[in-house]
Amino acid sequence: MLPELEEALKDPDAKVRGTAALAIGEYIPKIHETPSFAAVPFVQQRCAQAVDAVMEVLSKDLDPQVRDTAALALGSIRYERVIEPLRRALNDRHEGVRTTAKFALDNIRKKGTRA
């Protein structure tokens, strides 16, 4: 599932890219809740690759709504390494992205990071 969502992040349609980012943001936290997550390195690797892809969308996508959605997804994922890209997004040229990045960082501060 994650490889297909990562591929959808490259779709020419902004709605598809945004939906894929949201789906990754919902899916990864659920994977972390499974008892076998820590015992399966391959799953951890796939999650890390998907997070990398969403971070790239946040920093490079031309559509501000897609970047906004990527920030929201990263705030749900809550990996420690998403904090710096979210901090950089606080300087995005679009107010909505800045606002969502702040919300995402506040969510991480409130709930803590995932390992």
C-alpha positions as CSV (number, residue, x, y, z in Angstrom):
1,M,0.0,0.0,0.0
2,L,2.7,2.5,0.9
3,P,4.5,2.2,-2.5
4,E,1.3,2.9,-4.3
5,L,0.7,6.0,-2.1
6,E,4.3,7.2,-2.7
7,E,3.8,6.9,-6.4
8,A,0.5,8.9,-6.1
9,L,2.5,11.7,-4.5
10,K,4.0,12.2,-8.0
11,D,0.7,12.3,-9.9
12,P,0.1,15.3,-12.1
13,D,-3.2,15.9,-10.4
14,A,-2.8,18.0,-7.2
15,K,-5.9,16.4,-5.6
16,V,-4.4,12.9,-6.1
17,R,-1.1,14.1,-4.5
18,G,-2.9,15.7,-1.6
19,T,-5.1,12.6,-1.0
20,A,-2.0,10.4,-1.0
21,A,-0.2,12.6,1.5
22,L,-3.3,12.4,3.8
23,A,-3.6,8.7,3.4
24,I,0.1,8.2,4.4
25,G,-0.5,10.5,7.4
26,E,-3.4,8.3,8.5
27,Y,-1.8,4.9,7.7
28,I,1.6,5.3,9.3
29,P,0.2,6.0,12.8
30,K,-2.0,2.9,12.5
31,I,1.0,0.8,11.6
32,H,2.8,2.0,14.7
33,E,-0.1,0.7,16.8
34,T,0.5,-2.8,15.7
35,P,2.4,-5.0,18.1
36,S,4.7,-6.3,15.4
37,F,5.9,-2.9,14.1
38,A,9.1,-2.9,16.1
39,A,9.9,-6.5,15.1
40,V,9.6,-6.0,11.4
41,P,12.5,-3.9,10.0
42,F,11.1,-4.0,6.5
43,V,7.9,-2.3,7.6
44,Q,9.9,0.3,9.5
45,Q,11.9,1.0,6.3
46,R,8.8,1.3,4.1
47,C,7.3,3.8,6.6
48,A,10.5,5.8,6.6
49,Q,10.5,5.9,2.8
50,A,6.9,7.1,2.7
51,V,7.7,9.8,5.3
52,D,10.7,10.9,3.1
53,A,8.3,11.2,0.2
54,V,5.8,13.4,2.1
55,M,8.7,15.6,3.4
56,E,9.7,16.1,-0.2
57,V,6.2,17.1,-1.2
58,L,6.1,19.6,1.7
59,S,9.3,21.2,0.5
60,K,9.0,21.0,-3.3
61,D,5.4,20.7,-4.5
62,L,4.2,23.8,-6.4
63,D,0.6,23.6,-5.2
64,P,0.2,25.2,-1.8
65,Q,-2.8,23.0,-1.0
66,V,-0.7,19.9,-1.5
67,R,2.1,21.4,0.7
68,D,-0.6,22.2,3.3
69,T,-1.9,18.6,3.3
70,A,1.7,17.3,3.5
71,A,2.3,19.4,6.6
72,L,-0.9,18.1,8.2
73,A,0.2,14.5,7.4
74,L,3.6,15.0,8.9
75,G,2.0,16.4,12.0
76,S,0.0,13.2,12.3
77,I,3.0,11.0,11.7
78,R,5.0,12.7,14.5
79,Y,8.5,11.3,13.7
80,E,11.2,13.5,15.2
81,R,12.8,14.0,11.8
82,V,9.7,15.7,10.4
83,I,10.1,18.6,12.9
84,E,12.8,20.5,10.9
85,P,10.9,20.3,7.6
86,L,7.8,21.6,9.4
87,R,9.9,24.4,10.9
88,R,11.1,25.4,7.4
89,A,7.5,25.4,6.3
90,L,6.8,28.1,8.8
91,N,8.4,30.4,6.2
92,D,6.4,29.2,3.2
93,R,5.1,31.9,1.0
94,H,1.5,30.8,1.5
95,E,-0.2,31.6,4.8
96,G,-2.2,28.3,4.8
97,V,0.9,26.2,4.7
98,R,2.5,28.3,7.5
99,T,-0.6,27.9,9.6
100,T,-0.8,24.2,9.1
101,A,2.9,23.7,9.8
102,K,2.4,25.6,13.1
103,F,-0.6,23.4,13.9
104,A,1.5,20.2,13.1
105,L,4.4,21.3,15.3
106,D,2.0,22.1,18.1
107,N,0.5,18.6,17.7
108,I,3.9,17.1,17.9
109,R,4.8,19.1,21.0
110,K,1.6,18.2,22.7
111,K,1.6,14.4,21.9
112,G,5.3,13.8,21.5
113,T,7.3,12.1,18.8
114,R,7.1,8.5,17.6
115,A,10.3,6.4,17.6
